[in-house]
Amino acid sequence: MKKGIIAIMLAFASISAYAQRDNAKLTPEARAENQTKSLTASLGLTDEQQKQVYTLNLTRAQKMEEMRNSQDADRSKMRESMATFNTELQKVLTPEQQEKYKTVMEERRRNGGAGRGPRN
């Protein structure tokens, strides 16, 4: 019985690890699309907002890709990129959406990033 449970847990862990590797292969465009869809679902973005958010996501995804591929992967620069993204995103969102976004981000931080989707 214990061996069966252990086998199931190992299978689940290996499937999760494999899925994460697939996400690492996503292009910046695919990452931006996924993130825009996620924000649209959670915040109820309009068509115009979706276009603006996609552009912000794409710019950030491209910068992150460059930073990851450089010899000098500086975490502080990545944090700065995220801060810039959040500042620009606030300009696109309505006050109600801004509050919802803050709530969603706080929940994700408390859960250790669970449900975040593909990482950039």
All heavy atoms as an XYZ file, in Angstrom:
949
protein
N       0.819     -1.194      0.000
C       0.000      0.000      0.000
C       0.869      1.266      0.000
O       0.615      2.188     -0.757
C      -0.931     -0.032      1.225
C      -1.836      1.141      1.333
S      -3.135      1.025      0.109
C      -4.122      2.389      0.574
N       1.890      1.266      0.884
C       2.765      2.432      0.954
C       3.516      2.633     -0.355
O       3.707      3.747     -0.805
C       3.762      2.291      2.094
C       3.156      2.466      3.458
C       4.216      2.387      4.524
C       3.614      2.517      5.902
N       4.637      2.436      6.946
N       3.938      1.526     -0.975
C       4.670      1.626     -2.234
C       3.786      2.222     -3.324
O       4.246      2.995     -4.160
C       5.194      0.256     -2.669
C       6.324     -0.248     -1.811
C       6.813     -1.585     -2.306
C       7.907     -2.119     -1.402
N       8.394     -3.425     -1.864
N       2.525      1.881     -3.329
C       1.592      2.416     -4.311
C       1.409      3.913     -4.149
O       1.404      4.666     -5.125
N       1.281      4.361     -2.914
C       1.122      5.786     -2.637
C       2.384      6.540     -3.040
O       2.314      7.607     -3.663
C       0.781      6.027     -1.146
C      -0.619      5.466     -0.850
C       0.854      7.508     -0.803
C      -1.007      5.486      0.599
N       3.532      5.976     -2.705
C       4.804      6.612     -3.063
C       4.940      6.698     -4.581
O       5.365      7.723     -5.125
C       5.994      5.864     -2.429
C       5.958      6.072     -0.906
C       7.318      6.338     -3.004
C       6.960      5.246     -0.141
N       4.545      5.649     -5.290
C       4.629      5.643     -6.754
C       3.734      6.722     -7.354
O       4.124      7.422     -8.288
C       4.252      4.272     -7.299
N       2.546      6.870     -6.803
C       1.613      7.887     -7.291
C       2.182      9.286     -7.034
O       2.137     10.156     -7.908
C       0.224      7.732     -6.630
C      -0.445      6.457     -7.149
C      -0.651      8.955     -6.895
C      -1.711      6.078     -6.419
N       2.765      9.493     -5.853
C       3.339     10.796     -5.524
C       4.520     11.118     -6.442
O       4.651     12.250     -6.914
C       3.772     10.829     -4.058
C       2.595     10.830     -3.098
S       3.059     10.680     -1.367
C       4.041     12.132     -1.130
N       5.354     10.140     -6.726
C       6.487     10.355     -7.620
C       6.008     10.664     -9.036
O       6.577     11.523     -9.705
C       7.415      9.144     -7.621
C       8.263      8.963     -6.370
C       9.031      7.643     -6.428
C       9.220     10.123     -6.196
N       4.982      9.972     -9.480
C       4.445     10.227    -10.817
C       3.905     11.651    -10.905
O       4.149     12.360    -11.882
C       3.356      9.216    -11.152
N       3.184     12.072     -9.880
C       2.645     13.432     -9.864
C       3.764     14.464     -9.873
O       3.701     15.456    -10.606
C       1.748     13.635     -8.636
C       1.167     15.013     -8.558
C       0.150     15.397     -9.413
C       1.650     15.936     -7.651
C      -0.378     16.674     -9.361
C       1.135     17.212     -7.584
C       0.108     17.577     -8.441
N       4.798     14.237     -9.076
C       5.920     15.171     -9.013
C       6.640     15.265    -10.356
O       7.019     16.343    -10.797
C       6.894     14.753     -7.920
N       6.802     14.137    -11.018
C       7.510     14.172    -12.306
C       6.662     14.841    -13.377
O       7.190     15.552    -14.231
C       7.927     12.765    -12.740
O       6.797     11.951    -12.954
N       5.354     14.666    -13.340
C       4.467     15.344    -14.292
C       4.528     16.847    -14.065
O       4.605     17.623    -15.007
C       3.015     14.811    -14.169
C       2.939     13.388    -14.706
C       2.043     15.719    -14.906
C       1.630     12.685    -14.420
N       4.520     17.270    -12.803
C       4.605     18.703    -12.490
C       5.916     19.298    -12.973
O       5.938     20.384    -13.544
C       4.483     18.930    -10.983
O       3.212     18.530    -10.545
N       7.000     18.583    -12.753
C       8.306     19.073    -13.197
C       8.356     19.167    -14.714
O       8.891     20.125    -15.274
C       9.407     18.155    -12.689
N       7.782     18.199    -15.399
C       7.766     18.220    -16.854
C       6.961     19.403    -17.371
O       7.366     20.095    -18.297
C       7.182     16.913    -17.402
C       7.139     16.862    -18.900
C       8.298     16.631    -19.634
C       5.951     17.066    -19.596
C       8.273     16.597    -21.011
C       5.913     17.036    -20.975
C       7.079     16.797    -21.673
O       7.047     16.769    -23.042
N       5.828     19.682    -16.752
C       4.990     20.801    -17.168
C       5.722     22.124    -16.985
O       5.608     23.028    -17.809
C       3.675     20.801    -16.382
N       6.491     22.251    -15.914
C       7.231     23.482    -15.691
C       8.302     23.675    -16.749
O       8.554     24.783    -17.180
C       7.853     23.484    -14.297
C       6.814     23.655    -13.208
C       7.404     23.569    -11.821
O       8.590     23.330    -11.654
N       6.564     23.755    -10.825
N       8.940     22.598    -17.183
C       9.946     22.713    -18.235
C       9.312     23.178    -19.535
O       9.904     23.937    -20.283
C      10.669     21.385    -18.455
C      11.785     21.158    -17.475
C      12.485     19.913    -17.842
N      11.521     18.845    -17.609
C      11.795     17.569    -17.631
N      12.997     17.159    -17.904
N      10.879     16.664    -17.385
N       8.110     22.707    -19.835
C       7.424     23.146    -21.053
C       7.147     24.642    -21.004
O       7.250     25.328    -22.008
C       6.117     22.379    -21.258
C       6.344     20.983    -21.795
O       7.487     20.686    -22.223
O       5.401     20.191    -21.782
N       6.783     25.151    -19.839
C       6.529     26.591    -19.699
C       7.793     27.396    -19.948
O       7.729     28.517    -20.444
C       5.974     26.895    -18.309
C       4.548     26.440    -18.148
O       3.830     26.265    -19.121
N       4.134     26.223    -16.919
N       8.936     26.838    -19.605
C      10.205     27.541    -19.807
C      10.503     27.721    -21.293
O      11.254     28.600    -21.672
C      11.331     26.788    -19.126
N       9.904     26.899    -22.138
C      10.150     26.954    -23.579
C       9.236     27.944    -24.298
O       9.389     28.151    -25.495
C       9.962     25.572    -24.195
C      10.951     24.551    -23.689
C      10.657     23.190    -24.268
C      11.542     22.129    -23.647
N      11.189     20.796    -24.104
N       8.313     28.541    -23.585
C       7.385     29.469    -24.221
C       8.112     30.709    -24.727
O       9.043     31.208    -24.097
C       6.299     29.909    -23.236
C       5.270     28.867    -22.830
C       4.318     29.457    -21.802
C       4.501     28.355    -24.020
N       7.658     31.208    -25.849
C       8.204     32.453    -26.390
C       7.656     33.617    -25.571
O       6.627     33.481    -24.896
C       7.784     32.639    -27.857
O       6.352     32.790    -27.904
C       8.223     31.474    -28.721
N       8.310     34.767    -25.632
C       7.761     35.937    -24.933
C       6.334     36.260    -25.383
O       5.495     36.659    -24.568
C       8.729     37.062    -25.312
C      10.027     36.362    -25.545
C       9.637     35.048    -26.184
N       6.053     36.049    -26.667
C       4.705     36.313    -27.181
C       3.677     35.386    -26.534
O       2.587     35.818    -26.157
C       4.664     36.154    -28.707
C       5.445     37.200    -29.456
C       6.956     36.954    -29.499
O       7.430     35.862    -29.094
O       7.678     37.864    -29.935
N       4.022     34.101    -26.397
C       3.111     33.140    -25.777
C       2.912     33.461    -24.296
O       1.805     33.354    -23.768
C       3.633     31.719    -25.958
N       4.000     33.840    -23.631
C       3.893     34.221    -22.218
C       2.977     35.440    -22.062
O       2.123     35.477    -21.173
C       5.264     34.557    -21.652
C       6.158     33.373    -21.474
C       7.547     33.843    -21.011
N       8.511     32.809    -21.171
C       8.839     31.939    -20.224
N       8.263     32.010    -19.054
N       9.736     31.005    -20.458
N       3.165     36.441    -22.919
C       2.341     37.649    -22.852
C       0.873     37.312    -23.093
O      -0.009     37.837    -22.412
C       2.836     38.679    -23.865
N       0.633     36.430    -24.043
C      -0.745     36.016    -24.343
C      -1.367     35.313    -23.129
O      -2.500     35.619    -22.744
C      -0.749     35.085    -25.563
C      -2.125     34.657    -26.005
C      -2.956     35.784    -26.594
O      -2.377     36.706    -27.191
O      -4.189     35.747    -26.445
N      -0.636     34.381    -22.522
C      -1.142     33.663    -21.350
C      -1.420     34.612    -20.192
O      -2.453     34.506    -19.519
C      -0.147     32.589    -20.905
C      -0.102     31.410    -21.836
O      -1.003     31.199    -22.637
N       0.962     30.631    -21.751
N      -0.509     35.534    -19.940
C      -0.692     36.468    -18.834
C      -1.860     37.418    -19.095
O      -2.610     37.752    -18.180
C       0.592     37.248    -18.596
C       1.686     36.362    -18.043
C       3.051     36.998    -18.108
O       3.261     37.963    -18.829
N       3.991     36.451    -17.359
N      -2.014     37.833    -20.330
C      -3.132     38.715    -20.674
C      -4.458     37.986    -20.487
O      -5.409     38.558    -19.947
C      -2.982     39.240    -22.113
O      -1.731     39.921    -22.224
C      -4.117     40.186    -22.475
N      -4.512     36.735    -20.908
C      -5.738     35.938    -20.713
C      -6.054     35.799    -19.228
O      -7.213     35.911    -18.819
C      -5.587     34.561    -21.350
C      -5.695     34.571    -22.848
C      -5.546     33.173    -23.422
C      -5.565     33.198    -24.945
N      -5.363     31.845    -25.500
N      -5.034     35.555    -18.423
C      -5.225     35.402    -16.984
C      -5.755     36.693    -16.357
O      -6.710     36.667    -15.574
C      -3.903     35.007    -16.331
O      -4.034     34.953    -14.935
N      -5.154     37.817    -16.725
C      -5.623     39.105    -16.192
C      -7.016     39.455    -16.700
O      -7.822     40.021    -15.968
C      -4.636     40.220    -16.537
C      -3.327     40.201    -15.759
C      -2.364     41.255    -16.296
C      -3.574     40.424    -14.276
N      -7.300     39.098    -17.947
C      -8.639     39.354    -18.496
C      -9.677     38.580    -17.697
O     -10.729     39.125    -17.340
C      -8.697     38.959    -19.983
O      -7.778     39.766    -20.710
C     -10.094     39.156    -20.547
N      -9.374     37.319    -17.397
C     -10.314     36.488    -16.647
C     -10.500     37.000    -15.218
O     -11.628     37.044    -14.717
C      -9.829     35.044    -16.627
N      -9.422     37.409    -14.570
C      -9.541     37.804    -13.168
C     -10.011     39.244    -12.982
O     -10.631     39.559    -11.971
C      -8.217     37.590    -12.432
O      -7.201     38.375    -12.976
N      -9.741     40.113    -13.962
C     -10.088     41.530    -13.793
C     -11.198     42.020    -14.711
O     -11.669     43.142    -14.560
C      -8.848     42.403    -14.034
C      -7.629     42.118    -13.166
C      -6.470     43.010    -13.574
C      -7.957     42.280    -11.699
N     -11.598     41.205    -15.684
C     -12.649     41.621    -16.606
C     -12.208     42.771    -17.502
O     -12.895     43.786    -17.593
N     -11.066     42.619    -18.139
C     -10.536     43.678    -19.000
C     -11.390     43.875    -20.246
O     -11.933     42.923    -20.794
C      -9.106     43.338    -19.442
C      -8.065     43.124    -18.357
C      -6.729     42.731    -18.981
C      -7.916     44.363    -17.500
N     -11.491     45.123    -20.685
C     -12.177     45.430    -21.939
C     -11.244     45.066    -23.098
O     -10.056     44.795    -22.894
C     -12.515     46.929    -22.033
O     -11.290     47.670    -22.095
C     -13.353     47.391    -20.849
N     -11.757     45.109    -24.322
C     -10.930     44.811    -25.494
C      -9.755     45.781    -25.597
O      -8.627     45.373    -25.890
C     -11.761     44.864    -26.777
C     -12.731     43.700    -26.887
O     -12.535     42.690    -26.188
O     -13.688     43.809    -27.686
N     -10.012     47.049    -25.359
C      -8.946     48.050    -25.429
C      -7.897     47.806    -24.341
O      -6.701     47.898    -24.586
C      -9.529     49.462    -25.301
C      -8.510     50.568    -25.457
C      -7.808     50.579    -26.805
O      -8.428     50.193    -27.821
O      -6.634     50.964    -26.850
N      -8.360     47.497    -23.135
C      -7.430     47.199    -22.048
C      -6.595     45.953    -22.360
O      -5.412     45.921    -22.065
C      -8.190     46.984    -20.735
C      -8.724     48.248    -20.110
C      -9.543     47.948    -18.879
O     -10.352     47.016    -18.864
N      -9.357     48.743    -17.828
N      -7.236     44.952    -22.974
C      -6.508     43.725    -23.328
C      -5.343     44.038    -24.262
O      -4.243     43.508    -24.086
C      -7.439     42.714    -23.987
C      -8.396     42.050    -23.029
C      -9.320     41.089    -23.735
O      -8.898     40.321    -24.578
N     -10.604     41.132    -23.387
N      -5.577     44.907    -25.237
C      -4.510     45.282    -26.176
C      -3.369     45.971    -25.433
O      -2.193     45.679    -25.671
C      -5.054     46.201    -27.268
C      -6.007     45.516    -28.221
C      -6.626     46.521    -29.185
C      -7.751     45.888    -29.983
N      -8.472     46.880    -30.786
N      -3.708     46.885    -24.555
C      -2.692     47.623    -23.806
C      -1.933     46.700    -22.851
O      -0.698     46.784    -22.738
C      -3.342     48.768    -23.020
C      -3.908     49.851    -23.911
C      -4.706     50.876    -23.133
O      -5.369     50.555    -22.151
N      -4.646     52.126    -23.570
N      -2.656     45.815    -22.176
C      -2.034     44.887    -21.231
C      -1.144     43.889    -21.976
O      -0.048     43.559    -21.511
C      -3.108     44.170    -20.377
C      -2.520     43.011    -19.580
C      -3.773     45.174    -19.439
N      -1.590     43.433    -23.147
C      -0.750     42.527    -23.939
C       0.571     43.208    -24.292
O       1.641     42.599    -24.173
C      -1.471     42.071    -25.212
C      -0.571     41.246    -26.108
C      -0.349     39.897    -25.827
C       0.082     41.803    -27.196
C       0.501     39.137    -26.622
C       0.933     41.057    -27.994
C       1.130     39.722    -27.707
O       1.983     38.972    -28.490
N       0.504     44.461    -24.699
C       1.722     45.199    -25.049
C       2.653     45.298    -23.836
O       3.861     45.083    -23.955
C       1.375     46.604    -25.582
O       0.529     46.462    -26.732
C       2.615     47.374    -25.956
N       2.092     45.612    -22.667
C       2.900     45.679    -21.444
C       3.511     44.323    -21.116
O       4.695     44.232    -20.776
C       2.042     46.151    -20.263
C       1.564     47.595    -20.276
C       0.580     47.848    -19.139
C       2.748     48.537    -20.176
N       2.696     43.265    -21.208
C       3.184     41.913    -20.918
C       4.278     41.493    -21.887
O       5.270     40.883    -21.492
C       2.034     40.893    -20.966
C       1.237     40.857    -19.691
O       1.778     40.966    -18.600
N      -0.068     40.713    -19.822
N       4.099     41.823    -23.159
C       5.092     41.446    -24.170
C       6.418     42.160    -23.921
O       7.481     41.539    -23.956
C       4.572     41.763    -25.576
C       5.512     41.399    -26.724
C       5.843     39.912    -26.713
C       4.890     41.798    -28.055
N       6.351     43.449    -23.629
C       7.575     44.209    -23.346
C       8.303     43.612    -22.148
O       9.515     43.398    -22.180
C       7.230     45.689    -23.082
O       6.571     46.216    -24.229
C       8.470     46.495    -22.779
N       7.544     43.310    -21.100
C       8.157     42.733    -19.897
C       8.721     41.354    -20.178
O       9.842     41.028    -19.769
C       7.144     42.658    -18.759
C       7.754     42.092    -17.481
C       6.782     42.094    -16.355
N       5.600     41.347    -16.709
C       4.980     40.500    -15.899
N       5.416     40.305    -14.697
N       3.908     39.871    -16.284
N       7.987     40.520    -20.902
C       8.450     39.160    -21.211
C       9.733     39.197    -22.039
O      10.646     38.389    -21.816
C       7.362     38.386    -21.945
N       9.813     40.124    -22.974
C      11.022     40.242    -23.795
C      12.212     40.688    -22.950
O      13.313     40.160    -23.090
C      10.786     41.225    -24.952
C       9.843     40.680    -25.997
C       9.382     41.717    -27.006
O       9.383     42.914    -26.731
N       8.971     41.259    -28.177
N      11.993     41.653    -22.058
C      13.076     42.105    -21.180
C      13.537     40.979    -20.261
O      14.735     40.797    -20.042
C      12.618     43.301    -20.339
C      12.515     44.589    -21.109
C      12.072     45.713    -20.196
C      11.877     46.999    -20.966
N      11.359     48.076    -20.117
N      12.587     40.232    -19.718
C      12.927     39.129    -18.819
C      13.708     38.048    -19.564
O      14.667     37.498    -19.030
C      11.669     38.539    -18.186
C      10.975     39.499    -17.260
S      12.000     39.972    -15.884
C      11.063     39.280    -14.575
N      13.297     37.779    -20.789
C      13.995     36.785    -21.610
C      15.446     37.221    -21.831
O      16.377     36.421    -21.703
C      13.276     36.630    -22.948
C      13.877     35.602    -23.857
C      13.293     34.223    -23.643
O      12.379     34.060    -22.818
O      13.777     33.307    -24.303
N      15.621     38.495    -22.150
C      16.974     39.026    -22.344
C      17.806     38.886    -21.076
O      18.968     38.480    -21.117
C      16.923     40.502    -22.747
C      16.438     40.756    -24.143
C      16.259     42.250    -24.434
O      16.844     43.084    -23.697
O      15.520     42.567    -25.374
N      17.210     39.234    -19.939
C      17.934     39.148    -18.675
C      18.306     37.710    -18.333
O      19.398     37.446    -17.857
C      17.103     39.765    -17.551
C      17.077     41.274    -17.585
S      16.234     41.946    -16.142
C      14.779     42.633    -16.901
N      17.369     36.780    -18.574
C      17.650     35.368    -18.284
C      18.762     34.826    -19.163
O      19.549     33.996    -18.723
C      16.388     34.534    -18.503
C      15.431     34.603    -17.366
C      14.371     33.521    -17.513
N      13.304     33.801    -16.603
C      12.138     34.340    -16.939
N      11.881     34.637    -18.186
N      11.227     34.581    -16.037
N      18.795     35.261    -20.404
C      19.787     34.756    -21.348
C      21.138     35.439    -21.227
O      22.120     34.960    -21.786
C      19.268     34.881    -22.783
C      18.100     33.958    -23.045
O      17.946     32.929    -22.402
N      17.250     34.343    -23.974
N      21.189     36.552    -20.525
C      22.472     37.262    -20.387
C      23.341     36.536    -19.362
O      22.859     35.746    -18.551
C      22.243     38.712    -19.960
O      21.861     38.767    -18.608
N      24.608     36.808    -19.411
C      25.547     36.216    -18.466
C      25.319     36.742    -17.056
O      25.687     36.118    -16.079
C      26.994     36.527    -18.901
C      27.375     35.941    -20.223
C      27.392     34.417    -20.189
O      27.753     33.822    -19.185
N      26.977     33.799    -21.282
N      24.691     37.894    -16.974
C      24.522     38.594    -15.704
C      23.029     38.665    -15.355
O      22.401     39.685    -15.540
C      25.133     39.999    -15.852
C      24.915     40.851    -14.624
O      24.778     40.299    -13.529
O      24.883     42.088    -14.778
N      22.459     37.565    -14.881
C      21.042     37.521    -14.525
C      20.854     38.227    -13.186
O      20.956     37.631    -12.122
C      20.542     36.091    -14.462
N      20.600     39.514    -13.226
C      20.497     40.355    -12.040
C      19.048     40.398    -11.554
O      18.174     40.947    -12.222
C      21.008     41.756    -12.379
C      21.065     42.671    -11.176
O      20.663     42.255    -10.075
O      21.521     43.820    -11.337
N      18.806     39.830    -10.397
C      17.453     39.788     -9.832
C      16.901     41.197     -9.563
O      15.705     41.430     -9.681
C      17.432     38.985     -8.533
C      17.648     37.521     -8.745
C      16.325     36.892     -9.052
N      16.505     35.463     -9.198
C      15.736     34.709     -9.945
N      14.742     35.249    -10.614
N      15.933     33.431    -10.053
N      17.748     42.120     -9.181
C      17.257     43.472     -8.889
C      16.704     44.120    -10.154
O      15.701     44.842    -10.113
C      18.348     44.339     -8.265
O      19.408     44.547     -9.168
N      17.324     43.840    -11.304
C      16.811     44.384    -12.565
C      15.465     43.741    -12.906
O      14.579     44.401    -13.439
C      17.803     44.151    -13.698
C      19.031     45.021    -13.603
C      19.966     44.770    -14.766
C      21.235     45.594    -14.637
N      22.194     45.302    -15.698
N      15.317     42.469    -12.577
C      14.044     41.793    -12.822
C      12.953     42.395    -11.942
O      11.831     42.599    -12.385
C      14.189     40.297    -12.571
C      15.038     39.597    -13.592
S      15.132     37.830    -13.244
C      16.190     37.286    -14.581
N      13.293     42.688    -10.689
C      12.320     43.322     -9.789
C      11.938     44.716    -10.299
O      10.781     45.111    -10.225
C      12.885     43.401     -8.375
C      12.877     42.076     -7.673
C      13.272     42.215     -6.208
N      13.580     40.910     -5.678
C      14.805     40.426     -5.505
N      15.856     41.158     -5.795
N      14.981     39.212     -5.029
N      12.923     45.456    -10.793
C      12.656     46.780    -11.358
C      11.708     46.669    -12.554
O      10.792     47.482    -12.710
C      13.951     47.452    -11.806
C      14.821     47.949    -10.690
C      16.153     48.502    -11.185
O      16.227     48.952    -12.349
O      17.115     48.468    -10.402
N      11.927     45.654    -13.376
C      11.067     45.436    -14.532
C       9.635     45.163    -14.096
O       8.684     45.674    -14.685
C      11.606     44.274    -15.374
O      10.758     44.007    -16.449
N       9.468     44.369    -13.043
C       8.135     44.063    -12.527
C       7.494     45.316    -11.931
O       6.306     45.563    -12.122
C       8.221     42.952    -11.479
C       6.888     42.481    -10.999
S       5.953     41.737    -12.344
C       4.416     41.420    -11.517
N       8.270     46.131    -11.232
C       7.741     47.365    -10.654
C       7.278     48.315    -11.760
O       6.213     48.928    -11.654
C       8.797     48.028     -9.775
N       8.064     48.419    -12.826
C       7.688     49.265    -13.965
C       6.398     48.750    -14.592
O       5.489     49.530    -14.900
C       8.817     49.284    -15.016
O       9.994     49.797    -14.403
C       8.437     50.131    -16.217
N       6.307     47.421    -14.750
C       5.096     46.818    -15.301
C       3.886     47.181    -14.436
O       2.848     47.590    -14.954
C       5.255     45.294    -15.392
C       3.975     44.585    -15.711
C       3.502     44.533    -17.015
C       3.236     43.976    -14.716
C       2.308     43.880    -17.316
C       2.050     43.320    -15.005
C       1.589     43.273    -16.314
N       4.012     47.016    -13.124
C       2.889     47.302    -12.228
C       2.474     48.774    -12.294
O       1.283     49.082    -12.285
C       3.231     46.910    -10.794
C       3.153     45.422    -10.581
O       2.356     44.733    -11.225
N       3.983     44.903     -9.707
N       3.441     49.670    -12.397
C       3.132     51.104    -12.506
C       2.358     51.390    -13.794
O       1.344     52.102    -13.774
C       4.433     51.931    -12.488
O       5.114     51.672    -11.258
C       4.143     53.410    -12.613
N       2.837     50.839    -14.898
C       2.170     51.051    -16.185
C       0.792     50.379    -16.214
O      -0.156     50.919    -16.783
C       3.044     50.534    -17.331
C       4.312     51.330    -17.530
C       4.049     52.799    -17.822
O       3.186     53.109    -18.668
O       4.701     53.646    -17.190
N       0.685     49.209    -15.585
C      -0.598     48.504    -15.553
C      -1.646     49.316    -14.796
O      -2.803     49.386    -15.214
C      -0.430     47.125    -14.905
C      -1.683     46.263    -14.819
C      -2.200     45.917    -16.222
C      -1.404     44.992    -14.030
N      -1.238     49.961    -13.712
C      -2.172     50.770    -12.929
C      -2.788     51.889    -13.764
O      -3.930     52.278    -13.538
C      -1.477     51.343    -11.692
C      -1.012     50.305    -10.695
C      -2.123     49.415    -10.191
O      -3.204     49.875     -9.832
N      -1.865     48.122    -10.182
N      -2.048     52.388    -14.742
C      -2.550     53.449    -15.613
C      -3.642     52.952    -16.551
O      -4.469     53.726    -17.014
C      -1.408     54.047    -16.443
C      -0.358     54.751    -15.621
C       0.794     55.213    -16.486
C       1.908     55.827    -15.664
N       3.069     56.209    -16.484
N      -3.646     51.645    -16.828
C      -4.604     51.044    -17.755
C      -5.886     50.620    -17.036
O      -6.976     50.692    -17.603
C      -3.961     49.826    -18.470
C      -4.974     49.080    -19.326
C      -2.764     50.262    -19.298
N      -5.752     50.220    -15.777
C      -6.884     49.662    -15.039
C      -7.768     50.738    -14.421
O      -7.305     51.825    -14.077
C      -6.367     48.747    -13.921
C      -5.504     47.569    -14.339
C      -5.031     46.802    -13.102
C      -6.236     46.649    -15.293
N      -9.042     50.384    -14.263
C      -9.970     51.249    -13.536
C      -9.666     51.119    -12.042
O      -8.993     50.168    -11.623
C     -11.432     50.819    -13.776
O     -11.629     49.514    -13.210
C     -11.794     50.819    -15.251
N     -10.155     52.045    -11.210
C      -9.911     51.918     -9.759
C     -10.392     50.581     -9.183
O      -9.718     49.982     -8.338
C     -10.692     53.093     -9.166
C     -10.709     54.108    -10.260
C     -10.806     53.307    -11.540
N     -11.536     50.082     -9.660
C     -12.051     48.802     -9.180
C     -11.118     47.654     -9.578
O     -10.843     46.755     -8.790
C     -13.462     48.534     -9.732
C     -14.513     49.511     -9.242
C     -14.535     50.829    -10.023
O     -13.965     50.908    -11.138
O     -15.100     51.802     -9.501
N     -10.633     47.699    -10.814
C      -9.717     46.668    -11.285
C      -8.382     46.732    -10.546
O      -7.778     45.703    -10.263
C      -9.480     46.803    -12.794
C     -10.693     46.435    -13.628
C     -10.523     46.807    -15.090
O      -9.880     47.806    -15.422
N     -11.114     46.017    -15.975
N      -7.945     47.938    -10.201
C      -6.700     48.088     -9.453
C      -6.806     47.407     -8.092
O      -5.887     46.703     -7.664
C      -6.358     49.569     -9.262
C      -5.960     50.275    -10.530
C      -5.781     51.772    -10.339
O      -5.758     52.274     -9.216
N      -5.657     52.499    -11.437
N      -7.941     47.599     -7.424
C      -8.146     46.956     -6.123
C      -8.184     45.435     -6.265
O      -7.595     44.717     -5.458
C      -9.441     47.457     -5.470
C      -9.339     48.876     -4.962
C      -8.223     49.063     -3.945
O      -8.091     48.230     -3.028
O      -7.464     50.041     -4.084
N      -8.883     44.966     -7.286
C      -8.965     43.520     -7.530
C      -7.572     42.960     -7.825
O      -7.200     41.901     -7.320
C      -9.911     43.257     -8.708
C     -10.027     41.835     -9.125
C     -10.914     41.045     -8.207
C     -11.108     39.659     -8.815
N     -11.813     38.773     -7.964
N      -6.779     43.669     -8.618
C      -5.417     43.237     -8.952
C      -4.563     43.135     -7.685
O      -3.843     42.158     -7.485
C      -4.784     44.208     -9.951
C      -3.375     43.850    -10.350
C      -3.123     42.769    -11.182
C      -2.294     44.595     -9.896
C      -1.823     42.435    -11.552
C      -1.005     44.274    -10.263
C      -0.773     43.192    -11.092
O       0.513     42.868    -11.451
N      -4.656     44.152     -6.811
C      -3.909     44.118     -5.555
C      -4.296     42.902     -4.724
O      -3.440     42.228     -4.152
C      -4.152     45.398     -4.748
C      -3.476     46.617     -5.314
C      -3.820     47.842     -4.490
C      -3.324     49.104     -5.158
N      -3.741     50.311     -4.426
N      -5.585     42.622     -4.663
C      -6.071     41.482     -3.898
C      -5.546     40.174     -4.475
O      -5.065     39.308     -3.732
C      -7.617     41.462     -3.894
O      -8.091     42.694     -3.360
C      -8.160     40.309     -3.085
N      -5.614     40.027     -5.788
C      -5.137     38.809     -6.454
C      -3.642     38.625     -6.207
O      -3.183     37.524     -5.887
C      -5.446     38.854     -7.971
C      -4.721     37.766     -8.725
C      -6.948     38.745     -8.199
N      -2.872     39.692     -6.321
C      -1.419     39.607     -6.125
C      -1.075     39.265     -4.677
O      -0.167     38.486     -4.410
C      -0.739     40.910     -6.552
C      -0.821     41.179     -8.046
S      -0.249     39.816     -9.090
C       1.494     39.893     -8.773
N      -1.804     39.831     -3.728
C      -1.562     39.518     -2.316
C      -1.860     38.048     -2.032
O      -1.115     37.396     -1.304
C      -2.417     40.415     -1.428
C      -1.920     41.846     -1.363
C      -2.881     42.780     -0.649
O      -3.881     42.306     -0.065
O      -2.641     44.000     -0.683
N      -2.950     37.532     -2.602
C      -3.286     36.118     -2.418
C      -2.186     35.221     -2.981
O      -1.797     34.242     -2.358
C      -4.612     35.786     -3.110
C      -5.826     36.252     -2.361
C      -7.115     35.907     -3.102
O      -7.127     34.948     -3.896
O      -8.108     36.614     -2.871
N      -1.683     35.562     -4.150
C      -0.624     34.763     -4.768
C       0.652     34.803     -3.931
O       1.330     33.796     -3.796
C      -0.347     35.245     -6.190
C      -1.457     34.883     -7.133
C      -1.154     35.317     -8.532
N      -2.265     34.968     -9.405
C      -2.383     35.367    -10.642
N      -1.452     36.108    -11.187
N      -3.417     35.014    -11.361
N       0.974     35.960     -3.390
C       2.167     36.067     -2.540
C       2.014     35.217     -1.284
O       2.955     34.559     -0.850
C       2.431     37.520     -2.163
C       3.036     38.300     -3.288
C       3.457     39.703     -2.849
N       3.726     40.488     -4.034
C       2.994     41.501     -4.449
N       1.943     41.891     -3.766
N       3.307     42.152     -5.546
N       0.823     35.254     -0.686
C       0.571     34.450      0.516
C       0.649     32.963      0.217
O       1.074     32.185      1.052
C      -0.799     34.775      1.099
C      -0.785     35.943      2.052
C      -2.123     36.047      2.679
N      -3.044     36.372      1.574
C      -4.040     37.216      1.635
N      -4.312     37.798      2.750
N      -4.783     37.480      0.606
N       0.235     32.578     -0.970
C       0.244     31.160     -1.356
C       1.560     30.752     -2.005
O       1.643     29.691     -2.612
C      -0.911     30.862     -2.320
C      -2.249     31.009     -1.651
O      -2.386     30.832     -0.442
N      -3.267     31.361     -2.420
N       2.550     31.594     -1.930
C       3.848     31.264     -2.490
C       3.856     31.206     -4.000
O       4.626     30.460     -4.595
N       2.978     31.960     -4.642
C       2.938     31.996     -6.106
C       2.038     30.946     -6.714
O       1.989     30.793     -7.918
N       1.311     30.203     -5.884
C       0.427     29.154     -6.404
C      -0.625     29.750     -7.324
O      -1.183     30.805     -7.043
C      -0.258     28.422     -5.253
N      -0.861     29.104     -8.444
C      -1.869     29.562     -9.376
C      -1.400     30.697    -10.250
O      -2.178     31.299    -10.958
N      -0.120     30.957    -10.218
C       0.415     32.089    -10.951
C       0.396     31.831    -12.445
O       0.341     32.758    -13.226
C       1.832     32.375    -10.465
C       2.523     33.430    -11.282
C       3.852     33.837    -10.768
N       4.592     32.807    -10.119
C       5.476     33.020     -9.189
N       5.712     34.240     -8.787
N       6.140     32.050     -8.651
N       0.511     30.603    -12.847
C       0.597     30.302    -14.269
C       2.038     30.364    -14.721
O       2.935     30.338    -13.905
N       2.248     30.468    -16.016
C       3.622     30.488    -16.510
C       4.397     31.668    -15.957
O       3.897     32.774    -15.892
C       3.457     30.632    -18.037
C       2.082     30.213    -18.312
C       1.271     30.518    -17.082
N       5.630     31.399    -15.550
C       6.483     32.459    -15.029
C       7.192     33.167    -16.152
O       7.490     32.606    -17.163
C       7.517     31.863    -14.085
C       6.886     31.231    -12.882
C       7.921     30.797    -11.960
N       8.407     31.989    -11.269
C       9.417     31.947    -10.433
N      10.043     30.843    -10.211
N       9.813     33.045     -9.835
N       7.470     34.406    -15.916
C       8.223     35.195    -16.900
C       9.637     35.309    -16.505
O      10.097     35.742    -15.603
C       7.641     36.589    -17.036
C       6.494     36.582    -17.972
O       6.305     35.655    -18.723
N       5.716     37.626    -17.910
